[in-house]
Amino acid sequence: MKTKIYFLLLAAFSTILFVSCNPDSIADEDNPYETQETIDPQKVKIPRHG
């Protein structure tokens, strides 16, 4: 009985470890902090009041 419980715990732990360390994730392909766009200061319009 204890062997069955240990086996199930090992299987659950292995599954969680495999899924959490798997690099094949869509989120790894996203890079939200690096953008390729630049802002041209000549095209920026600043509204002037008064």
C-alpha positions in Angstrom: 0.0 0.0 0.0 2.8 2.4 0.8 4.6 1.5 -2.4 1.5 2.6 -4.4 1.3 5.9 -2.6 5.0 6.6 -3.1 4.7 5.7 -6.8 1.7 8.1 -7.2 3.6 10.9 -5.4 6.6 10.3 -7.6 4.5 10.4 -10.7 2.7 13.6 -9.7 6.0 15.3 -8.7 7.6 14.2 -12.0 4.6 15.5 -14.0 4.7 18.9 -12.3 8.4 19.2 -12.7 8.3 18.3 -16.4 5.5 20.7 -17.2 7.0 23.6 -15.2 10.5 23.2 -16.8 9.3 22.5 -20.3 10.7 25.3 -22.6 8.2 24.6 -25.4 5.8 27.3 -24.2 4.1 30.1 -26.2 4.9 32.5 -23.4 8.6 32.0 -24.1 8.1 33.2 -27.6 6.5 36.5 -26.5 8.8 39.3 -25.5 6.6 42.1 -24.2 9.5 44.3 -23.0 11.5 44.6 -26.3 9.9 46.5 -29.1 11.3 47.2 -32.6 9.5 50.6 -32.9 11.3 53.9 -32.4 9.8 57.3 -32.0 10.8 60.0 -34.4 11.1 63.3 -32.4 10.4 65.3 -35.5 6.9 63.8 -35.9 5.8 64.3 -32.3 3.3 67.2 -32.0 3.1 69.0 -28.7 0.0 71.1 -28.2 0.7 74.6 -27.0 -1.8 76.4 -24.8 -2.1 80.2 -24.6 
